Amino acid sequence: MSKRLLCILGGIVLSLATVTTTLAQNTPTTTTTTTQTTAVQNADGTWTVIEYPVDKQVIVNLTPNNIPNATGRATIHRMANGTMVNLDVSGLTNVSNLNLYAVDPLNRVTLLGPVTVNNGTGTFSTTTPLDKFMLVLSPEANLTTYTPQTNVLFRSSVPQGFAVVPLASTDKDGAAVGEKVSAVSTPGATTVYTAPMLNIPGMKRGEDSTIKVNFTGALTGARANINVEPRKDGPTMITARFHELKEAPAGQTYVLWAVGPDNRYVKLGQIINTGGRNEAEIKSETALHDFGLIVTLEDEVSTPRGTLVGTFIR
């Protein structure tokens, strides 16, 4: 049975056409690079898990922990069959052996291998099946978890243009459940977007939930009904019905986006000026595990860059 999210708003008139966009699990989605401080879990900023893009080499600087003149970096290349990690550290004194660990969004620690240090420098290469992780270098050989108090000499930093993956938890069945966090837009965009996660995995089928909608600017007072139908083994269906609408400003369109906790923006549909109609419906689906919803006013609609005119809060 479908799960209904009812959003009640007051009127503005606009003209819009129904847009249906189908996004399969493997369909590439638009990625908006971000800086997302709200997803950092530890007060001292030590949670730096990121998701690495496929077929792209990423340079990650390693932050030394109270080691003067020490430097480090990792070159990370995610491929279809695994992720290559090439490590290079230097400037170490009184250190002969380190251990390189990957920490995933569930705070599970995986030993990637020992790193031998000679004359203050060390190199190491390996592969891992992980695609979302942070790196830590520690003299400890048997780490099982990571906290701000863990004895580490280096920790990976977040490269510019990437968002931190939230620290996840598990539900009663052991499935990963992401924390409800806000997503923000890429630096330099016209607007900084805030999209609280709707906690899709926490929705119970057959029960209605109400979310609050805040329309501003040209959509002040508009009303809409949103129906979200999560599926256990498939994409989530979204139906948005807008009422009492009028034309968008000349040359612009209203676009409905789903925003993932890793700040991926998926275009669900857009408003097209057709004239004479004041109701419209957008039906779409997304493979995002959890997401928020926003509406922006755009000149072009490949990525969200325009004015934020609608946010949704459960």
Backbone hydrogen bonds in HBPLUS format (Angstrom, degrees):
<---DONOR---> <-ACCEPTOR-->    atom                        ^
c    i                          cat <-CA-CA->   ^        H-A-AA   ^      H-
h    n   atom  resd res      DA  || num        DHA   H-A  angle D-A-AA Bond
n    s   type  num  typ     dist DA aas  dist angle  dist       angle   num
A0209-SER N   A0004-ARG O   2.66 MM 205  5.93 164.2  1.68 165.0 170.8     1
A0005-LEU N   A0226-ILE O   2.98 MM 221  5.27 138.5  2.16 146.5 158.2     2
A0226-ILE N   A0005-LEU O   3.17 MM 221  5.27 137.3  2.36 160.7 173.0     3
A0006-LEU N   A0209-SER O   3.18 MM 203  6.79 137.9  2.37 138.6 149.4     4
A0012-ILE N   A0244-GLU O   3.29 MM 232  5.58 139.9  2.46 152.3 159.7     5
A0027-THR N   A0024-ALA O   3.08 MM   3  5.12 162.8  2.11 106.7 112.2     6
A0265-TYR N   A0030-THR O   3.30 MM 235  5.82 139.2  2.48 150.5 161.3     7
A0039-ALA N   A0036-GLN O   3.43 MM   3  5.99 162.3  2.47 110.5 114.8     8
A0040-VAL N   A0037-THR O   3.21 MM   3  5.54 165.2  2.23 111.7 116.2     9
A0045-GLY N   A0042-ASN O   2.88 MM   3  5.29 162.3  1.91 118.8 121.8    10
A0165-VAL N   A0049-VAL O   2.73 MM 116  5.46 167.8  1.75 145.8 150.2    11
A0050-ILE N   A0133-PHE O   3.45 MM  83  5.75 166.1  2.47 120.2 117.3    12
A0133-PHE N   A0050-ILE O   3.12 MM  83  5.75 138.1  2.30 161.3 154.6    13
A0052-TYR N   A0131-ASP O   3.00 MM  79  5.81 169.3  2.01 176.5 178.6    14
A0055-ASP N   A0078-ARG O   2.81 MM  23  5.77 150.9  1.90 155.2 160.6    15
A0058-VAL N   A0076-ILE O   2.80 MM  18  5.17 168.0  1.81 153.6 157.8    16
A0076-ILE N   A0058-VAL O   2.87 MM  18  5.17 177.4  1.87 155.7 156.5    17
A0060-VAL N   A0074-ALA O   2.82 MM  14  5.15 174.4  1.83 162.9 164.6    18
A0074-ALA N   A0060-VAL O   2.79 MM  14  5.15 157.9  1.83 150.3 158.0    19
A0157-SER N   A0061-ASN O   2.88 MM  96  5.69 155.7  1.94 176.6 169.9    20
A0062-LEU N   A0072-GLY O   2.88 MM  10  4.88 166.6  1.89 130.5 125.9    21
A0063-THR N   A0155-ARG O   2.67 MM  92  5.18 162.1  1.70 157.7 151.6    22
A0155-ARG N   A0063-THR O   3.02 MM  92  5.18 141.6  2.17 129.4 141.0    23
A0065-ASN N   A0153-LEU O   2.85 MM  88  4.98 146.5  1.97 136.8 135.9    24
A0070-ALA N   A0067-ILE O   3.25 MM   3  5.67 163.8  2.28 132.6 132.7    25
A0071-THR N   A0090-SER O   2.97 MM  19  5.44 162.6  2.00 140.9 145.1    26
A0090-SER N   A0071-THR O   2.91 MM  19  5.44 160.9  1.95 155.2 154.8    27
A0073-ARG N   A0088-ASP O   2.96 MM  15  5.62 151.7  2.04 152.1 161.3    28
A0088-ASP N   A0073-ARG O   3.01 MM  15  5.62 145.9  2.13 165.6 175.7    29
A0075-THR N   A0086-ASN O   2.82 MM  11  5.10 158.4  1.87 148.2 153.7    30
A0086-ASN N   A0075-THR O   2.98 MM  11  5.10 156.4  2.03 142.9 150.3    31
A0077-HIS N   A0084-MET O   2.96 MM   7  5.09 160.5  2.00 143.6 149.9    32
A0084-MET N   A0077-HIS O   2.84 MM   7  5.09 163.7  1.87 146.2 141.5    33
A0079-MET N   A0082-GLY O   2.68 MM   3  5.25 162.0  1.71 156.3 162.7    34
A0082-GLY N   A0079-MET O   3.45 MM   3  5.25 173.9  2.46 102.8 104.1    35
A0083-THR N   A0128-THR O   2.77 MM  45  5.24 158.6  1.82 152.9 160.4    36
A0128-THR N   A0083-THR O   2.89 MM  45  5.24 145.3  2.01 138.9 150.1    37
A0085-VAL N   A0126-THR O   2.82 MM  41  5.40 170.3  1.83 161.2 160.2    38
A0126-THR N   A0085-VAL O   2.97 MM  41  5.40 151.4  2.06 149.7 158.4    39
A0087-LEU N   A0124-PHE O   2.66 MM  37  4.99 177.5  1.66 166.3 167.1    40
A0124-PHE N   A0087-LEU O   3.12 MM  37  4.99 150.3  2.21 130.2 130.3    41
A0089-VAL N   A0122-GLY O   2.90 MM  33  5.28 167.3  1.92 159.4 162.7    42
A0122-GLY N   A0089-VAL O   2.92 MM  33  5.28 155.3  1.98 146.5 145.6    43
A0092-LEU N   A0120-GLY O   3.06 MM  28  4.25 172.8  2.06 127.3 125.2    44
A0117-VAL N   A0096-SER O   2.88 MM  21  4.73 169.8  1.89 140.2 136.7    45
A0098-LEU N   A0115-VAL O   2.95 MM  17  5.01 157.7  2.00 147.0 153.2    46
A0115-VAL N   A0098-LEU O   2.68 MM  17  5.01 170.5  1.69 145.5 145.5    47
A0099-ASN N   A0138-SER O   2.77 MM  39  5.30 141.2  1.92 141.0 153.5    48
A0138-SER N   A0099-ASN O   2.99 MM  39  5.30 161.1  2.03 145.0 149.2    49
A0100-LEU N   A0113-GLY O   2.92 MM  13  5.56 172.7  1.92 167.0 164.6    50
A0112-LEU N   A0100-LEU O   2.75 MM  12  5.46 159.2  1.79 151.8 157.8    51
A0101-TYR N   A0136-VAL O   2.88 MM  35  5.33 165.5  1.91 163.2 167.5    52
A0136-VAL N   A0101-TYR O   3.05 MM  35  5.33 155.8  2.11 143.1 147.9    53
A0102-ALA N   A0110-THR O   2.85 MM   8  5.16 158.5  1.89 148.6 155.2    54
A0110-THR N   A0102-ALA O   2.83 MM   8  5.16 163.3  1.86 155.2 160.8    55
A0103-VAL N   A0134-MET O   2.89 MM  31  5.21 157.0  1.94 145.1 151.7    56
A0134-MET N   A0103-VAL O   2.95 MM  31  5.21 142.1  2.09 134.6 146.2    57
A0104-ASP N   A0108-ARG O   3.09 MM   4  5.50 160.5  2.13 148.4 152.0    58
A0107-ASN N   A0104-ASP O   2.85 MM   3  5.26 156.5  1.90 125.8 127.6    59
A0168-ALA N   A0105-PRO O   2.77 MM  63  5.46 168.2  1.79 142.7 146.4    60
A0118-ASN N   A0121-THR O   2.80 MM   3  5.44 151.8  1.88 167.7 163.2    61
A0121-THR N   A0118-ASN O   3.05 MM   3  5.44 169.0  2.07 117.3 120.7    62
A0156-SER N   A0135-LEU O   2.85 MM  21  5.11 157.0  1.90 152.9 152.6    63
A0137-LEU N   A0154-PHE O   2.95 MM  17  5.03 162.5  1.98 137.6 139.7    64
A0153-LEU N   A0137-LEU O   2.70 MM  16  5.65 160.7  1.73 158.8 165.8    65
A0154-PHE N   A0137-LEU O   3.41 MM  17  5.03 158.0  2.47 131.3 133.1    66
A0150-THR N   A0147-THR O   3.00 MM   3  5.29 166.7  2.02 115.1 119.5    67
A0162-PHE N   A0159-PRO O   3.20 MM   3  5.87 145.5  2.33 144.7 142.2    68
A0169-SER N   A0177-VAL O   2.84 MM   8  5.12 169.5  1.85 146.0 149.5    69
A0177-VAL N   A0169-SER O   2.59 MM   8  5.12 163.9  1.61 148.9 148.3    70
A0171-ASP N   A0175-ALA O   2.87 MM   4  5.50 150.3  1.96 149.0 157.4    71
A0174-GLY N   A0171-ASP O   2.95 MM   3  5.22 163.7  1.97 114.1 118.6    72
A0197-MET N   A0181-VAL O   3.28 MM  16  5.87 141.5  2.44 136.2 146.0    73
A0195-ALA N   A0183-ALA O   3.28 MM  12  5.30 138.6  2.46 134.2 144.4    74
A0189-ALA N   A0186-THR O   3.18 MM   3  5.82 155.1  2.25 141.2 141.0    75
A0198-LEU N   A0291-PHE O   2.94 MM  93  5.99 163.0  1.97 134.9 135.4    76
A0202-GLY N   A0199-ASN O   3.02 MM   3  5.43 141.0  2.18 109.0 120.1    77
A0203-MET N   A0200-ILE O   3.08 MM   3  5.40 167.4  2.10 115.2 119.1    78
A0207-GLU N   A0204-LYS O   3.35 MM   3  5.98 153.3  2.42 138.6 136.8    79
A0212-LYS N   A0313-ILE O   2.47 MM 101  4.96 143.1  1.60 168.4 161.1    80
A0313-ILE N   A0212-LYS O   2.69 MM 101  4.96 163.8  1.71 156.9 161.4    81
A0214-ASN N   A0311-THR O   2.93 MM  97  5.32 162.7  1.96 149.1 154.8    82
A0311-THR N   A0214-ASN O   3.09 MM  97  5.32 149.2  2.18 129.4 138.6    83
A0216-THR N   A0309-VAL O   2.87 MM  93  4.80 154.0  1.93 121.5 129.7    84
A0219-LEU N   A0216-THR O   3.04 MM   3  5.34 153.6  2.11 137.6 132.6    85
A0220-THR N   A0217-GLY O   3.16 MM   3  5.43 162.6  2.19 117.7 117.2    86
A0222-ALA N   A0219-LEU O   3.08 MM   3  5.48 171.0  2.08 135.6 135.2    87
A0243-HIS N   A0223-ARG O   3.15 MM  20  5.82 161.9  2.19 161.7 157.0    88
A0225-ASN N   A0241-ARG O   2.82 MM  16  5.12 152.0  1.90 143.9 152.6    89
A0241-ARG N   A0225-ASN O   2.82 MM  16  5.12 169.2  1.83 156.5 160.3    90
A0227-ASN N   A0239-THR O   2.76 MM  12  5.01 165.5  1.78 154.4 159.3    91
A0239-THR N   A0227-ASN O   2.84 MM  12  5.01 155.6  1.90 147.3 154.6    92
A0229-GLU N   A0237-MET O   2.82 MM   8  4.96 167.6  1.84 148.3 152.0    93
A0237-MET N   A0229-GLU O   3.06 MM   8  4.96 161.7  2.09 136.8 132.7    94
A0236-THR N   A0286-THR O   2.83 MM  50  5.43 154.1  1.90 164.5 155.8    95
A0286-THR N   A0236-THR O   3.01 MM  50  5.43 148.0  2.11 142.6 152.3    96
A0238-ILE N   A0284-SER O   2.88 MM  46  5.32 172.5  1.88 146.1 145.4    97
A0284-SER N   A0238-ILE O   2.91 MM  46  5.32 159.5  1.95 159.3 164.2    98
A0240-ALA N   A0282-ILE O   2.81 MM  42  5.09 163.6  1.84 151.2 157.0    99
A0282-ILE N   A0240-ALA O   2.81 MM  42  5.09 158.6  1.85 148.1 155.6   100
A0242-PHE N   A0280-ALA O   2.87 MM  38  5.33 159.9  1.91 152.3 158.8   101
A0280-ALA N   A0242-PHE O   3.17 MM  38  5.33 155.9  2.23 137.9 140.4   102
A0244-GLU N   A0278-ASN O   2.79 MM  34  4.84  97.5  2.48 145.2 163.5   103
A0245-LEU N   A0278-ASN O   2.85 MM  33  4.29 152.4  1.92 112.0 120.8   104
A0252-GLN N   A0249-PRO O   3.03 MM   3  5.61 151.4  2.11 146.6 144.0   105
A0253-THR N   A0298-GLU O   2.95 MM  45  5.39 153.4  2.02 146.8 155.4   106
A0298-GLU N   A0253-THR O   2.82 MM  45  5.39 167.8  1.83 164.5 164.8   107
A0271-ILE N   A0254-TYR O   2.56 MM  17  4.89 152.7  1.63 153.7 162.0   108
A0255-VAL N   A0296-THR O   2.89 MM  41  5.41 160.2  1.93 156.1 162.8   109
A0296-THR N   A0255-VAL O   3.01 MM  41  5.41 152.3  2.09 146.0 152.9   110
A0256-LEU N   A0269-GLY O   2.83 MM  13  5.42 164.9  1.86 156.1 161.4   111
A0268-LEU N   A0256-LEU O   2.86 MM  12  5.53 161.3  1.90 154.7 159.2   112
A0257-TRP N   A0294-ILE O   2.91 MM  37  5.42 169.7  1.92 160.5 163.2   113
A0294-ILE N   A0257-TRP O   3.13 MM  37  5.42 155.8  2.19 145.0 150.8   114
A0258-ALA N   A0266-VAL O   2.87 MM   8  5.10 163.6  1.89 149.0 154.0   115
A0266-VAL N   A0258-ALA O   2.84 MM   8  5.10 168.9  1.86 155.1 158.9   116
A0259-VAL N   A0292-GLY O   2.88 MM  33  5.03 157.6  1.93 135.2 140.1   117
A0292-GLY N   A0259-VAL O   2.84 MM  33  5.03 147.9  1.95 133.7 142.9   118
A0260-GLY N   A0264-ARG O   2.90 MM   4  5.12 164.1  1.92 149.1 152.9   119
A0263-ASN N   A0260-GLY O   2.84 MM   3  5.00 152.2  1.92 115.7 117.6   120
A0295-VAL N   A0310-GLY O   2.83 MM  15  4.58 147.3  1.94 132.6 133.9   121
A0309-VAL N   A0295-VAL O   2.87 MM  14  5.62 165.5  1.89 150.8 155.1   122
A0310-GLY N   A0295-VAL O   3.12 MM  15  4.58 128.7  2.40 143.9 134.7   123
A0297-LEU N   A0307-THR O   2.82 MM  10  5.18 154.8  1.88 146.0 154.3   124
